[in-house]
């Protein structure tokens, strides 16, 4: 796997984690 693809995958996985945390917080507030 090339470095560009690995970096892109890392960014996407991190963004997914952030989305999950935000959704969890919004559910906790609601």
Buried (B, 14 or more C-beta within 10 A) or exposed (E): EEEEEEEEEEEEEEEEEEEEEEEEEEEEEE
